[in-house]
Amino acid sequence: MRESTQILIIGGGPAGSTAAGLLAREGFQVTLLERDRFPRYHIGESILPSCRPIFEMLGVWDKVEAHGFQPKGGAFFQWGPEEWEVRFSNLGDDTPNAWQVIRSEFDQLLLDHARELGAEVMEGVSVRDIEFDGDRAVAARWYDTKDPGRGGRIEFGHVIDASGRGGVLATRHLKNRRFHDVFRNVAAWTYWKNAKPLGKGPSGAIAVCSVEDGWFWAIPLHDGTLSVGLVTGRDLFNDSRGRLNGDIQAVYDEALAKCPTVLELLDGAEQVSGMKVEQDYSYVAESFAGPGYLLSGDAACFLDPLLSTGVHLATYSAMLGAASLSSVLRGEVAEQDAWRFYNTIYHHAYQRLLILVSVFYESYRGKEHHFYNAQRLTSDERDHLNLQAAFDRIITGIADLNDAEQAYQLVQDHLQGAESGDPNPLNNLNRVHEIKQSPFDPANAVDGLYLVTEPRLGLRSSEAPPPPGPS
């Protein structure tokens, strides 16, 4: 282990490996410390099309495409009495631009690619704490996970905390993580083989099917297994578990019996793993940046598994962070200005998705059910988010203004219980995940800064003339 590095990255998941690869590609010295040894298991298997432009920028898309993951043509929703689908194909082009992935393989691929780009990756190394000089992060203390008595200290110029929901900076030092009143749910899942194909929706789609006290996902994977998970309220889960003598499998099976679509998929299938459980608390750090540090991915915020936004936010924030830090290190932008850009854009992205997920839950027709009522944003939360401004940001960047206006009205109609022509409350809003939401255009600059990828990844002033093109 070196004693100092220009950039330290904590965590080797999609956020950490994407940031490490992009920064190493820009020629900076990057050291990444990962607690586990890859490959390692992780949930979050459904990838959105928004990741593709970032992976193309990183130079890893061809590897993802060649690996053999299950192409994901979109999503199928069975929400209360209604069914609809979201297709990711664009103008009839069915070329895969999203995947269902086995995360152990996917994350390994991204981490190895960061190595190839020049990042120094150390696995089996956990960060114990961060040292500060005043309010500036300056060093990390680490230890070997196989030999906790072996450890040391590494100084850095800047650190990106991509340590996942453990959140080294937010939970141990800054104490700035705020939990939302909604989405305090539990996910319980397992894997099945010899499941039947969905037979509905786009090819390779994730199926999202509601039940009275929550919903199920069903994700086909390229190894022939089907990931099937239940998401339900924490209190509902604990009540059922207490009634069923603590048996998580029994809780899962009881809910599964109420979901005919997923039951049909599993007719004749064999469960091939034990139950896995995770609590999905929705939270956000009050600030994603400070002197010498950035928070990225789940270390900064966590939403809800409903719309598969985890890897999207991880890679998106990693790209924003790498661009911001690159310009700081090259002396193009002051750190305070770059951090303000990062904080603003990342918070807006998170809030857009928070509102989107909330609207989705509120569109459920069985409003008498406790689970769906529990997912509603409280009045305090709505006031904190500025609901109107959040909706405005949802539709920002959609090229067709008329389409955006219709989408906004459609959401409002459903929230008010009005009838509308299309039962899908999000049909025209699925483009919220597209990369064009990012401020690549000077017209969308934040405090005079916008993001560029050419000739180098970074930030540019909207008042500065563009660099000359090739002669």
URGI-V450564 format. One record per residue. N is the residue number from 1. RES is the residue in one small letter. SS is DSSP state (h for helix, s for strand, l for the rest). PSI is psi in degrees with one decimal (NA if undefined). D_LAST is the distance of its C-alpha to the last C-alpha in whole Angstrom. Layout:
N/RES/SS/PSI/D_LAST  N/RES/SS/PSI/D_LAST
//
This chain:
1/m/l/128.4/44  2/r/l/161.2/42  3/e/l/-16.2/44  4/s/s/155.3/40  5/t/s/154.3/37  6/q/s/-47.1/34  7/i/s/126.5/34  8/l/s/133.2/38  9/i/s/127.9/38  10/i/s/112.1/41  11/g/l/134.3/42  12/g/l/19.5/40  13/g/l/-168.5/40  14/p/h/-37.9/37  15/a/h/-51.0/37  16/g/h/-44.7/37  17/s/h/-35.6/35  18/t/h/-47.0/32  19/a/h/-43.3/32  20/a/h/-44.6/32  21/g/h/-45.0/30  22/l/h/-41.3/27  23/l/h/-38.8/27  24/a/h/-37.6/28  25/r/h/-29.2/24  26/e/l/-2.6/23  27/g/l/10.8/25  28/f/l/156.4/28  29/q/l/118.6/31  30/v/s/129.3/33  31/t/s/125.6/37  32/l/s/126.9/38  33/l/s/122.2/42  34/e/s/127.6/44  35/r/l/-43.1/48  36/d/l/174.1/48  37/r/l/123.3/48  38/f/l/152.3/46  39/p/l/148.2/46  40/r/l/150.9/48  41/y/l/145.1/49  42/h/l/147.3/48  43/i/l/168.6/48  44/g/l/60.2/46  45/e/l/-8.3/45  46/s/s/115.8/43  47/i/l/138.8/40  48/l/l/157.2/38  49/p/l/-22.3/35  50/s/h/-21.7/33  51/c/h/-24.3/33  52/r/h/-50.0/30  53/p/h/-33.1/27  54/i/h/-41.7/28  55/f/h/-31.5/29  56/e/h/-41.3/26  57/m/h/-38.8/24  58/l/h/-19.8/26  59/g/l/20.7/26  60/v/l/-5.1/29  61/w/h/-43.0/30  62/d/h/-34.8/30  63/k/h/-41.1/33  64/v/h/-45.5/35  65/e/h/-37.2/35  66/a/h/-13.2/36  67/h/h/-30.8/39  68/g/l/13.5/41  69/f/l/159.2/42  70/q/s/116.9/43  71/p/s/140.4/41  72/k/l/107.6/42  73/g/l/-10.1/41  74/g/s/-145.6/43  75/a/s/147.9/46  76/f/s/128.0/49  77/f/s/129.5/51  78/q/s/96.9/55  79/w/s/102.6/56  80/g/l/-133.8/59  81/p/l/0.0/61  82/e/s/153.4/57  83/e/s/141.2/55  84/w/s/170.3/51  85/e/s/154.4/48  86/v/s/121.9/44  87/r/s/137.8/42  88/f/l/-5.2/38  89/s/l/148.1/37  90/n/s/115.0/34  91/l/l/42.3/35  92/g/l/-1.2/37  93/d/s/112.7/35  94/d/l/13.8/37  95/t/l/128.2/35  96/p/l/132.8/36  97/n/l/12.7/34  98/a/l/158.5/37  99/w/s/155.4/40  100/q/s/124.1/43  101/v/l/150.5/43  102/i/l/112.6/45  103/r/h/-32.1/44  104/s/h/-39.7/45  105/e/h/-42.2/43  106/f/h/-48.6/40  107/d/h/-37.3/40  108/q/h/-42.1/41  109/l/h/-45.0/37  110/l/h/-41.0/35  111/l/h/-42.6/37  112/d/h/-35.7/36  113/h/h/-38.4/33  114/a/h/-38.7/32  115/r/h/-46.5/34  116/e/h/-29.7/32  117/l/l/-6.4/29  118/g/l/-1.2/30  119/a/l/138.6/33  120/e/s/115.9/36  121/v/s/125.9/39  122/m/s/113.8/42  123/e/s/158.0/45  124/g/l/24.5/48  125/v/s/120.4/48  126/s/s/139.3/49  127/v/s/122.5/48  128/r/s/-46.3/51  129/d/s/170.5/50  130/i/s/138.2/47  131/e/s/143.9/48  132/f/s/144.7/47  133/d/s/99.0/47  134/g/l/-122.2/48  135/d/l/9.9/46  136/r/s/128.1/43  137/a/s/130.9/43  138/v/s/-20.5/43  139/a/s/161.6/44  140/a/s/143.4/46  141/r/s/134.2/49  142/w/s/163.7/49  143/y/s/157.2/52  144/d/s/124.3/52  145/t/l/-23.2/53  146/k/l/-24.7/55  147/d/l/80.6/57  148/p/l/-18.4/57  149/g/l/-15.4/58  150/r/l/124.2/55  151/g/s/-171.2/52  152/g/s/-161.5/50  153/r/s/138.6/48  154/i/s/125.1/44  155/e/s/155.9/42  156/f/s/159.2/39  157/g/s/-40.7/36  158/h/s/153.8/36  159/v/s/138.5/38  160/i/s/117.7/37  161/d/s/105.1/41  162/a/l/40.5/40  163/s/l/12.8/44  164/g/h/-158.7/45  165/r/h/-14.6/48  166/g/h/-37.0/50  167/g/l/73.9/47  168/v/h/-50.7/48  169/l/h/-48.5/46  170/a/h/-37.9/48  171/t/h/-32.2/51  172/r/h/-28.6/52  173/h/h/-54.7/50  174/l/h/-28.9/49  175/k/l/43.2/52  176/n/l/19.8/50  177/r/s/127.9/50  178/r/s/126.3/51  179/f/s/138.2/53  180/h/l/160.0/53  181/d/l/-10.6/56  182/v/l/169.2/55  183/f/l/31.2/54  184/r/l/74.1/57  185/n/s/171.8/57  186/v/s/135.8/58  187/a/s/132.5/56  188/a/s/126.0/58  189/w/s/165.6/57  190/t/s/-176.3/58  191/y/s/146.6/56  192/w/s/147.5/58  193/k/s/158.7/58  194/n/l/29.8/59  195/a/l/156.2/58  196/k/l/154.3/58  197/p/l/155.5/54  198/l/l/-44.2/54  199/g/l/1.6/54  200/k/l/156.1/53  201/g/l/-176.6/49  202/p/l/160.0/46  203/s/l/133.9/46  204/g/l/16.8/46  205/a/l/152.2/46  206/i/s/137.7/48  207/a/s/131.9/51  208/v/s/113.4/52  209/c/s/123.9/56  210/s/s/151.1/58  211/v/s/175.3/61  212/e/l/-39.2/64  213/d/l/29.1/63  214/g/s/-144.6/59  215/w/s/161.2/57  216/f/s/146.0/56  217/w/s/152.3/53  218/a/s/115.8/53  219/i/s/116.5/50  220/p/s/134.7/49  221/l/l/158.4/48  222/h/l/-9.7/47  223/d/l/9.0/50  224/g/l/1.6/52  225/t/s/162.6/53  226/l/s/121.0/53  227/s/s/122.7/53  228/v/s/119.3/55  229/g/s/147.4/56  230/l/s/131.9/58  231/v/s/123.0/57  232/t/s/168.5/60  233/g/s/147.7/61  234/r/h/-45.4/62  235/d/h/-41.0/65  236/l/h/-42.6/66  237/f/h/-46.4/65  238/n/h/-37.2/67  239/d/h/-46.1/70  240/s/h/-40.4/69  241/r/h/-40.4/69  242/g/h/-39.9/72  243/r/h/-27.6/74  244/l/l/31.4/73  245/n/l/34.2/74  246/g/l/8.6/71  247/d/l/105.6/70  248/i/h/-38.6/66  249/q/h/-39.7/66  250/a/h/-37.0/69  251/v/h/-46.1/67  252/y/h/-47.9/64  253/d/h/-38.6/66  254/e/h/-42.4/68  255/a/h/-37.5/65  256/l/h/-34.7/64  257/a/l/-16.8/67  258/k/l/8.1/66  259/c/l/83.3/63  260/p/h/-33.2/63  261/t/h/-46.3/60  262/v/h/-36.4/59  263/l/h/-39.7/63  264/e/h/-38.8/62  265/l/h/-34.1/59  266/l/l/3.7/61  267/d/l/113.1/64  268/g/l/-1.5/65  269/a/l/163.5/62  270/e/s/127.7/63  271/q/s/127.7/62  272/v/l/10.9/60  273/s/l/162.1/60  274/g/l/174.2/62  275/m/l/142.0/61  276/k/s/144.1/58  277/v/s/140.3/58  278/e/s/142.2/56  279/q/s/128.5/56  280/d/s/74.8/53  281/y/l/134.4/53  282/s/l/126.2/51  283/y/s/165.4/49  284/v/s/138.6/47  285/a/s/143.4/46  286/e/l/-32.6/46  287/s/l/142.6/43  288/f/l/4.0/40  289/a/s/154.6/39  290/g/s/-177.6/40  291/p/l/110.7/40  292/g/l/0.4/38  293/y/s/154.8/39  294/l/s/148.3/37  295/l/s/135.3/40  296/s/l/150.0/38  297/g/h/-144.3/40  298/d/h/-17.9/43  299/a/h/-22.8/44  300/a/l/-41.8/43  301/c/s/154.6/44  302/f/s/139.5/46  303/l/l/-88.4/47  304/d/l/147.2/49  305/p/l/-3.5/48  306/l/l/-47.7/49  307/l/l/20.0/45  308/s/l/48.3/44  309/t/l/-2.9/42  310/g/h/-54.4/42  311/v/h/-33.1/39  312/h/h/-52.7/37  313/l/h/-33.7/38  314/a/h/-51.7/37  315/t/h/-35.8/34  316/y/h/-47.5/33  317/s/h/-34.2/34  318/a/h/-41.6/33  319/m/h/-45.6/29  320/l/h/-43.4/30  321/g/h/-42.1/31  322/a/h/-40.4/28  323/a/h/-45.6/26  324/s/h/-47.2/28  325/l/h/-36.6/29  326/s/h/-44.8/26  327/s/h/-33.8/25  328/v/h/-47.2/28  329/l/h/-27.5/28  330/r/l/-1.3/24  331/g/l/18.6/26  332/e/l/-29.2/24  333/v/l/140.6/27  334/a/l/145.0/30  335/e/h/-43.1/33  336/q/h/-39.8/35  337/d/h/-41.0/32  338/a/h/-39.7/31  339/w/h/-36.0/34  340/r/h/-40.9/35  341/f/h/-50.6/32  342/y/h/-47.3/33  343/n/h/-46.5/37  344/t/h/-50.6/36  345/i/h/-43.1/34  346/y/h/-43.3/36  347/h/h/-40.9/39  348/h/h/-42.5/38  349/a/h/-44.4/37  350/y/h/-44.9/41  351/q/h/-38.2/43  352/r/h/-47.2/41  353/l/h/-33.9/43  354/l/h/-46.1/46  355/i/h/-42.2/47  356/l/h/-45.8/45  357/v/h/-41.1/48  358/s/h/-43.5/51  359/v/h/-39.9/50  360/f/h/-48.6/51  361/y/h/-40.0/54  362/e/h/-18.5/55  363/s/l/-10.0/55  364/y/l/133.2/57  365/r/l/-26.4/60  366/g/l/67.1/63  367/k/l/-10.0/63  368/e/l/-11.5/66  369/h/l/134.9/65  370/h/h/-43.0/65  371/f/h/-48.1/62  372/y/h/-31.8/59  373/n/h/-34.2/61  374/a/h/-16.2/60  375/q/l/-2.1/56  376/r/l/138.4/56  377/l/l/134.8/55  378/t/l/164.5/57  379/s/h/-37.2/57  380/d/h/-41.2/56  381/e/h/-40.3/53  382/r/h/-41.0/52  383/d/h/-40.0/53  384/h/h/-38.4/51  385/l/h/-20.7/48  386/n/l/79.7/48  387/l/h/-44.3/48  388/q/h/-46.1/47  389/a/h/-36.2/44  390/a/h/-42.6/43  391/f/h/-39.2/44  392/d/h/-39.7/41  393/r/h/-28.6/39  394/i/h/-43.4/40  395/i/h/-4.7/38  396/t/l/133.9/35  397/g/l/-10.3/32  398/i/l/124.8/34  399/a/l/-41.5/32  400/d/l/103.7/35  401/l/h/-39.1/37  402/n/h/-41.6/40  403/d/h/-40.9/40  404/a/h/-44.2/40  405/e/h/-40.1/43  406/q/h/-38.7/45  407/a/h/-44.1/44  408/y/h/-45.4/45  409/q/h/-37.4/49  410/l/h/-43.6/49  411/v/h/-45.2/49  412/q/h/-41.5/52  413/d/h/-43.1/54  414/h/h/-36.8/54  415/l/h/-30.2/55  416/q/l/-0.5/58  417/g/l/13.3/59  418/a/l/156.4/58  419/e/l/142.4/58  420/s/l/163.7/55  421/g/l/-32.7/53  422/d/l/122.2/51  423/p/l/-12.8/53  424/n/l/109.9/50  425/p/l/-11.7/49  426/l/l/14.5/46  427/n/l/-40.1/45  428/n/l/6.4/42  429/l/l/2.1/41  430/n/h/-12.8/40  431/r/h/3.3/36  432/v/h/-23.9/37  433/h/h/-8.3/36  434/e/l/148.5/32  435/i/h/-21.5/29  436/k/h/-8.4/28  437/q/h/-21.7/31  438/s/l/152.3/29  439/p/l/66.9/27  440/f/l/-12.0/24  441/d/l/133.9/23  442/p/h/-26.6/24  443/a/h/-20.5/27  444/n/h/22.5/28  445/a/l/149.4/28  446/v/s/115.7/31  447/d/l/39.1/32  448/g/l/5.5/28  449/l/s/141.6/26  450/y/s/167.3/25  451/l/s/139.3/23  452/v/s/154.2/20  453/t/l/-15.1/19  454/e/l/142.8/15  455/p/l/-13.2/14  456/r/l/154.4/17  457/l/l/128.4/21  458/g/s/-165.1/22  459/l/s/149.7/23  460/r/s/146.1/21  461/s/s/135.7/23  462/s/l/-13.8/23  463/e/l/-13.8/23  464/a/l/144.8/20  465/p/l/147.9/17  466/p/l/150.5/14  467/p/l/152.4/12  468/p/l/144.1/8  469/g/l/175.9/6  470/p/l/139.3/4  471/s/l/NA/0
//
